[in-house]
Amino acid sequence: MAAMKYFTIPPSADLARYVRFFWVLEHDLADSEPYFHRTMADGCAEMVFHFKGVFDEILRSNETERSFRSGIHGQSRSFRRFVIGQDFGIMGVYLYPYAIPALFGISAAELSNQMPDLTTFLGREGAELEERVMLAGDHARRVGIISDFLRKCIRSRDVHEPAVFSVIGSVIRSNGLARIPDLAAQSFLSTRQFERKFLAFSGFSPKLFSRIIRFHSALNEYGNKEKSLTEIAYECGYYDQSHFIHDFKAFSGEHPKTYFSGEAEGMGYRDV
């Protein structure tokens, strides 16, 4: 196989509240073997632009259907599988969960486990954005076009930041280990109000969101040959290895042993 390229690009300072980073994944298929890609459960949504090639999604029935050229991958509690038989290039915009209500004016919960194409999600503006990104000559221009679009979204909405924004940030920074009652107290809301607001701005209940963020802290240990699975499980806050394996399989479709061995499907970019 030809070399795969994966890299991230930081957002400009004025977008850093909403955008965690931009990412690019490119691959030239040197042979006729198709490339399989897998997305895993994620507490954050992302905008995705396929500027070269379009994937087919492999459904649970093992049938395939054409995926979008560009769209929004909402925060998700499970994995999806995709396949392509040609060279491809993807740019992603990895967002904080509360960016969905702040930038687009809808509850994050409406996007949970959804993958609408950009035109369905944003109408004519979405179609125009897709066309401009596809015609851009390089990654810097793509980032510039998307950044200008997001700035326009911010200007067109009176974005106020409720306390729950910083609470969601706290969960992410603590790798899902922050205590929910402490977070509710921090936001000066009753537990019920807190859970309702958290769902609207993150797309998930505080408990499920924390589990997914904790799972991601384990994913990020990929390549760390110094630690055993048991050590990774305990350091990431799992009570025991069986809880770790259960969550890992539910959120990725893989056993952690397969993932950390480097044999998991669609994880080639982790080695880049």
Helices and strands as residue ranges (DSSP letters): E 4-9, G 13-15, E 19-27, E 35-39, E 46-52, E 56-58, E 64-66, E 70-73, E 80-84, E 88-95, H 99-104, G 108-111, H 118-122, H 124-135, H 139-156, H 163-173, H 180-186, H 191-202, H 206-219, H 229-235, H 241-252, H 256-260, G 268-271
